[in-house]
Amino acid sequence: MSDPSRETDVELKARRGRNIALALGLVLFVILIFVVTIIRLGGNVTNNPS
């Protein structure tokens, strides 16, 4: 592992870019799971026998 206090500006910019890409990927994955869940449950919510 590298020492964060000794990183160059290029390394800091690269790490920030990777962090943003990872965060964006996680957010898109959560949104995808939410949408798929809503679509799958959509038809069954109105058929509740109780």
Buried (B, 14 or more C-beta within 10 A) or exposed (E): EEEEEEEEEEEEEEEEEEEEEEEEEEEEEEEEEEEEEEEEEEEEEEEEEE
